[in-house]
Amino acid sequence: MKDNNLYGYNLASKGTRFLAHLTEGIIYLTFAVGIYFILGYPVRELFDSDFNLSEIGYSAIFGLIVGAIFYPIFIGNLGHKIFGLKVISSETGEDYKKSTEGAIRELLKQVLGYLIIPVIWILWDEKNQNLYDKLTKTYVVENKTDLNSSDI
């Protein structure tokens, strides 16, 4: 039987992590479509283009920016915040809230997402970690602050 309690936190479930990632992706996609619309480009171009290696570079830059902005504020990304999750160090249990740490974690998440295996790693991992979680030595856990804020 696996232990879902680490450093006083409950591990985020696979399902909650998936929903957080999906919700975050929908928000970013909506933002991208809005930018295309505002700039007057046909939105169809956003979806009809063939894969290009430069897309990995854009994803890397996007990951760096998102991680650097959101981790100091939310101790995770936008999806984590919406679903009451946060990222902690697997070595110390401390909040993973530095801009550089968040930027690297989100960069790995974006770039490794193109390879698929690192993203579905979570399906068989005992600690509900993706490969980028293992590389950055992190866990995604339920944020006790968000869960207890209604108790006030």
C-alpha positions as CSV (number, residue, x, y, z in Angstrom):
1,M,0.0,0.0,0.0
2,K,1.4,3.4,-1.0
3,D,1.7,6.3,1.4
4,N,-0.1,9.4,0.0
5,N,1.2,11.6,2.9
6,L,4.5,13.4,2.4
7,Y,5.9,16.1,4.6
8,G,2.4,16.6,6.1
9,Y,0.7,17.0,2.7
10,N,-1.5,14.7,0.7
11,L,-0.2,13.8,-2.8
12,A,-2.4,15.3,-5.5
13,S,-4.3,12.5,-7.3
14,K,-3.6,11.6,-10.9
15,G,-7.1,12.8,-11.8
16,T,-6.8,16.1,-10.1
17,R,-3.4,16.7,-11.7
18,F,-4.9,15.8,-15.1
19,L,-7.9,18.2,-14.6
20,A,-5.5,21.0,-13.5
21,H,-3.3,20.5,-16.6
22,L,-6.4,20.3,-18.9
23,T,-7.9,23.5,-17.4
24,E,-4.6,25.3,-17.7
25,G,-4.2,24.2,-21.3
26,I,-7.8,25.4,-22.2
27,I,-7.1,28.8,-20.6
28,Y,-3.8,29.2,-22.5
29,L,-5.4,28.1,-25.8
30,T,-8.2,30.6,-25.3
31,F,-5.6,33.3,-24.7
32,A,-3.7,32.2,-27.9
33,V,-6.9,32.2,-30.0
34,G,-7.8,35.6,-28.6
35,I,-4.4,37.0,-29.7
36,Y,-4.8,35.5,-33.2
37,F,-8.3,37.1,-33.4
38,I,-7.1,40.5,-32.1
39,L,-4.1,40.6,-34.6
40,G,-6.5,39.7,-37.4
41,Y,-5.0,36.3,-38.3
42,P,-7.4,33.5,-39.3
43,V,-7.7,31.3,-36.2
44,R,-7.6,28.3,-38.6
45,E,-3.9,29.0,-39.1
46,L,-3.3,28.3,-35.5
47,F,-4.6,24.7,-35.9
48,D,-3.8,23.9,-39.5
49,S,-0.1,24.5,-39.4
50,D,2.3,21.5,-39.7
51,F,4.6,20.7,-36.8
52,N,7.8,22.7,-36.9
53,L,10.8,22.4,-34.6
54,S,10.5,26.1,-33.8
55,E,7.3,25.2,-31.9
56,I,9.5,23.4,-29.3
57,G,11.5,26.6,-28.9
58,Y,8.3,28.6,-28.5
59,S,7.0,26.1,-25.9
60,A,10.3,26.3,-24.0
61,I,10.2,30.1,-23.9
62,F,6.5,30.0,-22.9
63,G,7.3,27.5,-20.1
64,L,10.2,29.7,-18.8
65,I,7.9,32.8,-18.7
66,V,4.9,31.0,-17.1
67,G,7.1,29.3,-14.5
68,A,9.0,32.4,-13.6
69,I,5.8,34.4,-13.1
70,F,3.4,31.9,-11.5
71,Y,5.7,29.9,-9.1
72,P,6.6,32.8,-6.8
73,I,2.9,33.7,-6.6
74,F,1.0,30.4,-6.6
75,I,3.8,27.9,-5.6
76,G,2.9,26.1,-8.9
77,N,1.2,27.0,-12.2
78,L,-2.2,28.4,-12.9
79,G,-3.8,24.9,-13.0
80,H,-2.4,24.1,-9.6
81,K,-3.8,27.3,-8.1
82,I,-7.3,26.7,-9.6
83,F,-7.4,23.1,-8.2
84,G,-5.8,23.9,-4.8
85,L,-2.5,22.2,-5.4
86,K,1.1,23.3,-5.0
87,V,4.6,22.0,-5.8
88,I,7.0,21.1,-3.1
89,S,10.6,19.7,-3.1
90,S,10.7,16.0,-2.8
91,E,14.0,16.3,-0.8
92,T,13.0,18.8,1.8
93,G,9.2,19.3,1.6
94,E,9.7,23.1,1.2
95,D,7.5,25.1,-1.2
96,Y,8.9,25.2,-4.7
97,K,8.4,28.9,-5.2
98,K,11.5,30.4,-6.7
99,S,11.2,31.9,-10.2
100,T,14.2,30.0,-11.5
101,E,12.8,26.7,-10.1
102,G,9.4,27.3,-11.6
103,A,10.9,28.3,-14.9
104,I,13.0,25.2,-15.2
105,R,10.1,22.9,-14.1
106,E,7.7,24.4,-16.6
107,L,10.3,24.4,-19.4
108,L,10.8,20.7,-18.9
109,K,7.1,20.1,-18.8
110,Q,6.5,22.0,-22.1
111,V,9.4,20.4,-23.9
112,L,9.1,16.9,-22.6
113,G,5.4,17.0,-23.5
114,Y,6.3,16.6,-27.1
115,L,7.8,13.1,-26.3
116,I,4.6,11.9,-24.6
117,I,6.2,9.2,-22.4
118,P,7.4,11.8,-19.8
119,V,3.8,13.1,-19.5
120,I,2.1,9.7,-19.2
121,W,4.8,8.5,-16.7
122,I,2.4,9.5,-14.0
123,L,0.1,6.6,-14.9
124,W,2.4,4.0,-13.3
125,D,4.3,6.1,-10.8
126,E,3.6,5.4,-7.1
127,K,4.1,9.0,-6.0
128,N,2.0,10.4,-8.9
129,Q,5.0,12.1,-10.5
130,N,5.6,12.8,-14.1
131,L,9.2,12.5,-15.5
132,Y,9.7,16.2,-15.2
133,D,8.7,16.0,-11.5
134,K,11.4,13.4,-11.0
135,L,14.0,15.5,-12.9
136,T,13.2,18.6,-10.7
137,K,12.8,16.5,-7.6
138,T,9.2,17.7,-6.9
139,Y,5.8,16.5,-5.7
140,V,2.5,18.0,-6.5
141,V,0.4,18.1,-3.3
142,E,-2.9,19.4,-2.0
143,N,-2.3,23.0,-0.7
144,K,-3.5,23.0,2.9
145,T,-3.8,26.8,2.8
146,D,-6.3,26.7,0.0
147,L,-8.2,23.8,1.6
148,N,-8.4,25.4,5.0
149,S,-9.3,28.9,3.9
150,S,-13.0,28.2,4.2
151,D,-12.6,27.2,7.9
152,I,-12.0,30.8,9.0
